[in-house]
Amino acid sequence: MTFVHLRRARTSLVLDARGSGLPRVLHWGSDLGPLSAADLADLAAVTVPPVPPSTFDQPCVLSLLPEASAGWGGRPGLAGHRDGRDWSTAFRLDALDVDDAGSDPGPVARNGDAVGVPDGTRDDGAARVTVRAADPAAGLSLTIELTLDPTGLLTLRHRLRNDGDSAYELRELTPVLPVPAVATELLDLTGRWCRERAPQRHPWPIGAWVREGRHGRTGHDATLLLVAGTAGFGFGHGELWAVHTAWSGNHVTVAERQPTGDASLGGGELLAPGEIVLGPGEEYATPLLYAVHSATGLDGLSDVLHTHLRSRPEHPRTPRPVTLNVWEAVYFDHDLTRLTALADRAAEVGVERFVLDDGWFRGRRHDQAGLGDWQVDETVWPNGLQPLIDHVRGHGMQFGLWVEPEMVNPDSDLFRAHPDWVLQAPGRLPLSWRFQQVLDLANPDAYDHLLGQLDTLLSEHDGIAYLKWDHNRDLTEAGHAGRPGVHAQTVAVYRLLDELRRRHPGVEIESCSSGGARVDLEILRRTDRVWASDCNDALERLSIQRWTGLLLPPELVGTHIGPERSHTTHRVHDLGFRAVTALFGHHGIEWDISAITAAERAELAAWVALHKRLRPLLHGGRVVRVDHPDPAVQAHGVVAHDRSHAVYAVSRVATSATQVPGVVRLPGLDPARRYRVRPPAGVPAPAVMQLVPPAWLATDEGVTLGGAVIGMVGLQLPALHPEQALLLEVTAVD
């Protein structure tokens, strides 16, 4: 076989395997349609680079694993050595297996004594290519797995096996894909605690744009996607290529452009010296690299990713319950009478899941003690948690509980008994962070102890349906048995979650890590949602949720209505703005609703009821975001896949240079259908700056227009006051 052409959805992948070395990617992008063998040969001929002066004497092309032996002068795809030897490879192709019918690729490989990360997409209809190669002189063999699923999502994984008779230290193994020269701009995300997912974009220069995460967790500053695109791309236009490194430990994501004109995107695990040393016969598997192409802008990328995630067997299938989390209501002040009264109020406004946050376990009266001692504090809960659980369930609500299992306070019984069960460099503890250290889960005794505590907690309490699983510090100087331990810790956490889910399949788990510091597609194989940020300020949340949604569909992102004055920014917002912002996600409340007025409770109940009515659309439709010229206007929505129903939010995030912002085009509707556009009934209208609002908003019927008019001309909306939002529901009338 000399060429491979895979086609799924609107994407084509073409491999050239004619030589003796590793295959190269001729094309990854828009669907090329059916191509004959002659067409593929011509495609290969017209994409071979010329041989310029003062360089190698033959064309040099980027293969699936960049190698110096093939003339690659950029970042190596593989770096490692065997006591200073075998530091450069020249892999030769042994076999190329193609399965274009969606069969299962087989069992999971192992990395030494650590279970490897499970294989990726296994949906029916996926196409798979397995490349097998070896370098006998270096004593290494390589397997490359590519999967193109029915949505057009491409995943890559490399597996490296040590075939030699001595140890091989691996320093880097990074899957990469080529990107064409038309991609001239880069977009990625950065951030910090309470301001996650901040976008940054710039021209793609010659050189490497490298995003490294050294936090031992995904990180607040992690880029969910590294995007390369045509100049000026936006949410609804431009051709784009993007990658996501699915790994919850240290990782690297890179965009590189060479002076030769070669450009590529890639990502993998970021390894510390000595972290992966393969003994004879041992194998290492990279994290999955998710790769997405779109010819229709950023929303096109999200379409592919959201559709893929919703098709996974582990994706939540039941309606996402409206959640009340009590942290910002009571903090550490746990009192059964107060909490049962809060549960009563929660039931009144329509809450479906009640979550008891930090402070329930032994010695936990503040954040400096108790982590590691996962038994109910008898001094606070003399009759245990069951009375509260029963009260909550008596209202028909689920009961959830906060845990931070991977952490330990030095002021805890666990640490006093086992100070050696902490990730650390030999002879010293890492710097303290929130008065806590990290439990070494690669230590079998520590792992078994923690699994036993969590298993007992869930087994002995009738009715815990949900764990808010927190992770509130970086892993610094994270050593295991005297060597770097982040890789082993990450694999152990995955194993712990897998085993806990196996024993308690009905319990849902949230990935909460100081808010949004563990958001990646590998942790989401084991969890049911993420907490995007500890910041519930609606203005900050607009941006955080907008860019988190680039990767994740709304139902996987916790979005809560916070109190009038934000806990983290002290900014004040009215309920309508907070409610509209929180509507588009896994909806919830983080607010002491036992202390609000009857009028506020009634309005809150109306917003909760609206979310429940719109929930099938919000959690199943296509996410769209508006490219509006006024930076003070932010608009987004969700459109049903049959385009019969949509809901949009238009928010004023600041004052504008003009008195009235320009019309807002609402994307995603069928241009041939007619639609009624109006604010949903039952919730208050936002405050506006003009004396006379648009006439079409003055009636309950709204306005009826063609989808082409709504999408290409748009609607003149009222001049909202800053930090106000208008919600519009759009329904087909024919």
N, C-alpha and C positions, 0 to 999 in steps of 0.2 A: 504494500500500500504506500503510495507516494504523497497523497493529499487527503485531508479530512475536512469536510465541510459540514458543520452542524448548524441547524436553523431552529430557532424557537421564538415564538411571538414575533417581535420586530427586530430580532438580533441574529447576526451571523457570526460564526467563529470559523476561520479557515487556518489550518495548520499545514505547513510544508515539511514533510518528513522524508525527502528524497535523499538527503545525505547520510553519512555514517554517524554524524553527531546528533545532538539534541534537536528536536523540531523547532521551527520558528513560527511565530504567529504572522501570517500574511494579512489578516484582517480580523479585527474585533470591533463591531459597530453595527450600523444599520443592515437590515436583511438585504442580501445581494440577490435573492431569488435563486431558482435552480441554476446550477452551473455544471457544465459537462467537464470531463477530464481535460479536454482541450482548453476550455475556459479557465480552469484552475491553473493550467500550465502557463497560459498567457498572463494571468494575474501574477504568478510568481515572477515571470520575466520582467514585467513592467514595474515591479516593486524592489528589484535588487538594486542596492545603492551603487553609484559609480565608484571607481578607484581613483581618488584624487592623488595629486603628487605628494611626495614626502610622507608616505604612509605604507601600510602593508601592501603586498603585491597582489592581493586578491580581495574581493569584496568581503567586508565584515558585517555580519548581521546579528541582531539581538535574538538569542534563543530563549527558550522557556526558563533556562537558568544561565544568567550571564557568566561567562568564563573568560579569563585572560587568555587562555589557550586558543580561543576563537577570535581574539583580537579586541575583546571588550575592554575599554579603558575607563569605565565608570565604576560605580559601587559594585563590589562582587556579589553575586547571588549566594555564594558559599564561601565561608571563611572558617578555617580550622587547621589543625595540624596534629601530627603524631610525633611528639617530642622533637618538634622542629622540622619534621619531614612531612611529605604528602600535603604540602600547603597549597598546591595548585593542581587542578583537576582537568582532565580531558575526557569527559564522559562520551561513550559510544552507545548508540541505540541498539538495544537487544530485542525489544518487542514493542509493538504499538497495538493495543487492544481497543476496539471501538464497540460500544454498545449503544445503539441508537434507538433502543426499544424500552428503556427505563428499567432495566434489571438491577437488582441489588449488587453493589460492588464488593460485598464480602465482609468478613469480620474486621474488627478494629485491631490495629497493630499495637504493640506495647513498646514503651520507651524504658528499657531497663526494668526496674521493678515498679514503675509508675504507669498506671493505666493511661493510655493516650486519649486525646479528646475524641469524642464520637465523630463518625463521618457526617458529612453535611447533607445536602439535599438528597432525598430518596423518593421524591414524589413520582407517581406514575407519569410517564411521558417525558422524563428527563433523558438527556443524552449524555453519555459518559465516555471519556477517553482516558486510558491508562498508559502512560509512557514508562517503559522499563529500560534503564541504562546502567552501565557499569564502567568503572575505571579500575581494571585489575591492578595496574601499577600502584595506584594510591590505596588499594584495598577498600574501595567504597562502591556501593551500589545505590542507585537513586530511582525512586518511583515518583512520578508526577501524576496527580489525579485531577482531571478537569470535569466539571459537571455543568451542563447548560440546562436549566430547568424550564418547565413550560412557560414561565413568565418572562424568560429572557435573562434571568439572573445567572451569572457565571460564578462558580466557586473553584478555587485552586487550593491544592495542598501538596507539599513535598514531603517525602519520607526518605530519610538517609539511613542506610545500614552500614555498620562497620564490618567488613568482611576480612579485615586483617587479623593478625595474631597478637596485636598490642592495642592499648587504649588510644582513642582518637578524641581530642578535645574540640568540640564544636563551638565556634564563636558566633556564627550567623548563618542562617538559611532563610532567604527571603524570596518568596514568589513575586514575580513582576510580570507586567503585561505592557506591550507597546501601545503608544497613543500617537495618532497622526499629527502632522505639523499644523493642522488648522486649529488645534487646541493651544491657545496663546495666553489664557488667563487661568489662575488657580484660585480656588475658594476652599478654605478650611475653617474650622471652629476652634476657639480657645475659651478661656474663662477662668473663674475662680469660685470659691464658695459663695453661694447666693448670687452669682452672676455668671452662670454656666451658659455654654453654647453661644458665645459671642462670635459673629462671623467676621472673617478678614479675607480680603481678596486683593490680588495684585497681578501684574504681568508675570508670565512664566519665563524667567531669564535662563540663560545657560548656566548650568550648575545644578546642585541638588538642594531641594527644599525638603528638609528632614524634620519630621515631628516625632520626637521621642517622649515616651511616657515612662518615667522612672519612679513612679509612686508605689509600685507593688500592687496597685489596683488600677482600674481604667483611668481614673483621674478626672477632676473637674475641668481640666484644660484639654482633655482628649478631643481630637477631631473625630466626630462620628463618621464623617465622610471626607475624604480628600478628593476634590473635584477639579478636573481640568476641562476647559470648555472654550468654545469660540468666543471671540471678542464681544463683550457686552451682553452675555447670556443672562437670562433672568428666570423667574419661576415658570413663565409660559413660553419661552423661546430660547433658541440656541441648542447646539449639539454638544453633548457632555459625556465624559467618561469619569467614573468615580470608583474608589475602593474603600473598603472597611476592613480593618484588622479585627477579627473576632477573637479576642483574648482579654482576660480580666486581670492579667499581671502586667509586667513591663513589656512594652511593645514599641515598634517603630513603624511609621508610615511615611513613604517617601515619593516625591515627584522629582524626576531627574531629566534634564535635557543636556545632551552632549554637543560639543562643537561640530561633531559629524552630522548633526541634525536628528539623531536618534532621541526619542523621548519615551519615558515609561513611568508607570505608576506601580507601586508595590507596597507590601507590608508583611510583617512577621513579628516573631518574639524577639525582644531585646534581652540578650543573654549576658550575664556577668562572667568574668573570667573564672573558669573552672566549674561553672554551673551545670553544664551538660558534658560529661565525659562518657563516651560510648565504649563499653567493653566489647570484646570480640562477640559478634553476633547480635549486638543490641541495636536498636533502631530509635530514631527520633522523628516525630511527626510535627510539622509546623501547624500553627493555628490555621483555620480556614481564612482565606482571603476572599471576601465577597467583592465582585466586580460588576458594575452596572453601566450600561450605555443608555442614553436618551437622545432622541432627536427633537424633543419637545420641551427642553428646559428642565429646571429642577423638579417641577411637579412630575415630569416623566420619570425621573429617577425614583421619586417616592412611590409612584404607581407600581413600579416593578417590585420594590422592596416590600411595600405594604401587602401586595397581593401574595408575594412569597411567604411572608410571615403569617398571614391569615390562613395559608394552606397547610401549615405544619400540623402534624398530629397533636403536638403539645399546646397549640394555641388555645386560649380560653374559648369555650363554646357557649357558656351560659352568659346571660346579661350581666354586665359588670356592676356589682352592687354599689349604690351610693353609700359612701363611707364617711363616718365621723371619727376622726382621730382626736384624742383628748389632750394631746401634748400642750397646745397653746391655751387650753382651758384650765388645766389644773397643775401642769408641770409635775413636780415631785410630791405635791400635796394630795396624796391618795387617801380618800375617805369614802367608805361604802355608801353612806347616805348621800353625799354630794354626787358621787358617780351614778347612783341609781336615779337621782333626780335628773342628771344630764341625759341619761338613757331615755327617760320619759320624754324629755323635750325632743330628743333625736327622733324618736318614733313619731311624735306629733308632726314633724316637718317632712317625714318620708324617708328617713335614713334606713338603709338596709344592712349596714355592717358597722358595728361599734368596736373601736380598737382602743385597748388600754395600752398606753405608751410607757416609757421608761419610769421606773420607780417601784415596781411591784415585788422585786426579789430581795433577798436577804442583804441587809446592810446598805440598801440603796436609797439614802435620804438626800443625796446630792451626787454630782457626777465624778466624785473622787474615790468612790469605794464601791465594792460589790460585784463588779463585772467578773464573771467566772463562777459565781455562786448561784446557779440557776434553780434555786428553791424559793418558794413563796415566803415572804417575810412574815413570820407569825406575829410580830409586834404590830404590824399595820393591818394584816389580814388574819385575825385570830381564827376565823372559820374558813380560811383559804379563799381562793378565787371563785369557787363554785357558786356562792350566793349571787355574785355579780353576773357570772355567766348565765345562770338560770334566769335572772331578772331580764337580761338583755334578750335571751332567746324567747322569753315569755312574750316579748313584744314582736316576735317574728323576725328579729334581726340576727345576723350572724355575729359571732364574737371573735375578735382578733387580738393579738398580743405582740408587743414589741420585744425583740431580743437582739443582742449583739454578740453572737456566739464566738466569733473569732478573736475577741478581745478579752483582756484581763486587767483589772486594777491591781497594782502592787498591794493596795489595802483590800485584800480579799483572802478568804480561807484557802482558795485554790492556789494562789501565788505563794502564800506562806508555806504550803505543803510541797509545792513543786515549782520553785523558782527556775528550775532548768527547763521547764516546758514553755519557754519564751523564745521567739526568734531573736537572735542576737549574735554579734561578733564575739569571738572567744574572749572571755574575761571582762566584758562590760555590757551593760544594758544600752539599747538605743536611747536617744533623747526622748524624754517623756512628751506625749502629745495627748492633750485632754486627760492627763493623769492616767494613761493606759498604755499597755504594751500589747503585742500580738502573740496569741497562743500558737505554738508550732504544731500545726496539724499534720505535718509529715512525720512527727513522732507518734508511733503507733499507740503508745499509752495515752497521750494527750487526745488523739483522735477518738479512741475508744471511750474515754471518759466523757468527752463532749457529746458524742453520739448517744451515749447512754443517758445523759442528763436530758437532752432534747427529746429522746424517745419516751422517757419516763414522764416528762412534762406533758406531752401530747396524749400519752396513754392514760394518765391518771386524771385528766380533766375532760369531762364529757362536754364537748361542744366547742373546742378551739378550732375554728375553721380557717384561720389566717395567721400568718406570721409576718410581721413587719421586721425584716432581717436587715439590721443596720451594720455599718462598718465605718467607724468614725476616725480613722487615722491612716496615714501613709505607712508603708512598710519600709522603714529605713534601717540600714545595717541588718537586713533580715537574713541572718545566718541559721543554717540547719546543720548540725553535726560538724561545725567548723567551716562549712562551705556556703556559698550563696544559696539562699533557699526560696526565692520568690517562685521559681517554676514549680518546685515540689509543693509549695503551699497552695498555689493556684489549682493544681491538679487535685490536691487533697480536698479543697473546698468543693470542687465539682463533685468529687466522689461522695463527700458528706451530704450534699444536697440531693444527689441521685439516690442514696440509700435512704435518707429521710423521706423522700417522696415515695420510694418503693414501700416503706413501712406504713406511711400515712397518705395514701393517694388522694384523699379528699381534702387535704390541707393546701391552701394556696399560699404562695410566698411572694413577698415584694422585695425587690432589690433596692434597698435604701442605703446609701453610703455617703453620709454627710450631705444628703440630698443626691445630687447627680453625679457622684464620683465612681459609680460602677454601672455604666450604661454601655452595654455591648451585646452583640448577638450570641455570644457563647454563654454568658450568664443568663440570657433570656431563653436558652434552651431548658433552663431549670427553674425559672421564676415566671410569675404571671403578670407582673407589671414592674415598672421602675418609678422611683420618686425623682422627678426631674430636678428639683431644687428644694432646699430648706427655705427658700424665699417664697412667701405667699403674697407679696406685693403684686397687685394685678398689673401694674405698669411694667415691672421687671419681667413678670411671667409671660406677658405677650411675646416678647422676644425669645425667652427661654423655650417656651412651648413651640413657637414657630420653627425654630431650628432643630429642636429635638425631633419634631415631626418630619424633618427631612429623612430620617431613618425609620422612625417608629410610627405605626398607626395610632390614632387617638386612644383606643381602648387599652393600650399598654402603658400609658403615661398618666400617673396620678396628677389630677388638677383640682385643687381644693379652694373653696371660698374661705379666705382668712378673715380676721377681725377688721373692724373699720380702720384702726391704726395698725400698720404692719409691725409685726414683732421684730423684723430684721432691718427695716429702713425707716420706721416711724412715719412713713408717708400715710396720708389719710385719703381713703376712697369711699364713695358711696356704694351701697350694696349692688346696684345695677351693674356698675362697671366690673366689680369683683365677680359677679355671677356670670356675666357674658364671657369673661375671660376663662372662667373655670368650666364653662359648659362643654368645651370642646376637648374632652378627654375622659379618663376614668374619674368621674365626678365625685367630689366629696366636700367635707367641711372641716376646717381647723379653727374652731372659734368657740368661745364659751357661750353657747346659745341659751344656757340657763339664765344668763344675766341680761338678755336683750328684751326689748319691749314686745308686746303682743302684736303691734303693727309690723315690726321687723320679722317676727316669726311667721306671720302670714305671708309677707313678701318672700321670705326664704322658702317657705313651703311651695309657693307658686313657681319659683325658679327650679326647685327640685322636681316638681311635677312636670314642668316643661322639658327638663332634661330626660326624664323617663319616657315621655312621649316621643322625643326625637332620638332616643338612644339607638334604635335599630339603624337609623340613618347615620348618626355620628360615628358609630362603631362598625359600620359596614360599607360606607360610601367612599367615594374618591375625594381625597383632600386636594383643594385648590388654594392657591395664594395669589394675590393680586399684585402685579407690577404697577404701582401708582407713582406718578411723578412727584407728588408732594410727600416729603419724608415725614410730615406730621400726620399722615393718614396711613393706617395699616388695616388691610382688609384680607379676609380669608374665609373659607367655607368648606362645606362637604356636600358633594353632589351624588345622588343615587346613581348606581351603575346603569340603570335604564333611563336616567335623566328625567325622571318624572317628578322629583322632589329634591329640594336643596335648602340649605340654611347657610346664611352668610353673616359675619360680624364685621362691622366697619367701626374702627376705633380711632379716636383723635388722641395722639400721644403727646402732642405739643401744640403751641400756636403756629399758625402758618404765616408766610410772608404775604399771602393774598387774603382778602377778607373771606372769600368763599373758595374752598378747595374745588378742583376740577371734578367733573363727573367721574363716577366709579363704575368701571366695567366689571361685570360679574361673570367670570369664566365658567366653562364646563357644561353649559346647557345646550340643548338641541336647537340649532338655529331654525329648524323647520317647524317647531312647536310653539304654542302660545302659553304664557305663564302668568299667574297672578302673583304679584309681589306685594307683601305687606308685613308689618311687624307682627309677631305672634301675639295672640290675645292672652290676657291674664297677667301680664307682667308690666311694670311701669315703663314709660318712655324716658329716654335720656334727656338731660338738660341741653338746650340749644342756645346759640348766641343771637339768633335773628328774631325779629318781632313776628314775622309771618313765615312759618315753615313751608316747605313745598306742599302744594295743594293735594298731591296724590297721597300724602301721608295723613291728611286731615280726616279721611273716612276709614271706616273699618274694612272696606272692600279693597283698599289699596289701589293698584293699577294693574291692568292686563296688557302685556306686550309680547311681541315675538322674541324668541330666544336670540335671534340675530341682532335685534335692537339692544337687548340687555347686554349681550356679550361684546358688541362692536361699537355701539354708541354709548351705552351706559346710562346711569341714573344720576341726576343731581340730588345729592343728599343734603340734609340740613347741616348748617355750620355748627357742629357740636362744640361745646365747651371742651377745653383740654381734659383728658382723662375721663372721657365719657365714651360710651359705645352704643351703637344702634344695631339691633338684631333684625334680620330680614328673613322671612320664610318664603320660599318660592315653590309654587305648586303648578304642575301642568294642568291646563283646563281643557285639553282636547286629546 
